[in-house]
Amino acid sequence: MVLETKSNLSEEQSLATESAPYVVEANVEKAYHGAEEPVIDTHSGGPEMDGPRELPQFFYTAMEQVAKDEGFNDGQYTVEVEDGSSKGDGFVGELFKAYLTEGDRREVYLCKIPPLNEARRQQFGTMAIFEREVLVYNKFLPLMFAYQEEKGISREDGFFCTPKCYYAHYN
């Protein structure tokens, strides 16, 4: 799963996207707290994306969709990636930050994908976890929100406080 945080000046959100499965969600926390933003991988929007960090193609496909949905112009934006966690942080998947940049606009997404190492995916049963997470973001939460709204439950009284999902897919 790829977890992503979106920041546009004072606006902060997160995105989660998964590898074979990917999810895009929003968290209300800053994606980066340092003075300088170290960039590991940079890609221009569109089909040609290469760089020092090897991420699966599904990640870039997901980010292309997010960029399109968020109003970025094809071929005009870049995707930059940096580590979002360290070894031993206790995450089942790989966590990193992805920055979508076009001109003066820069949005940050906290991304989570299944481990790139097949042995780790097997050891932790990662794919089943990611598959369930995609199901929650794509099916369960929308049904739950619609049911609460149908019953007249206000946002203050109901269960609506969840990360915003920008993209979720399991293959």
Order of alpha helices (4+ residues) and beta strands (2+ residues): beta-beta-beta-beta-alpha-beta-beta-beta-alpha-alpha-alpha-beta
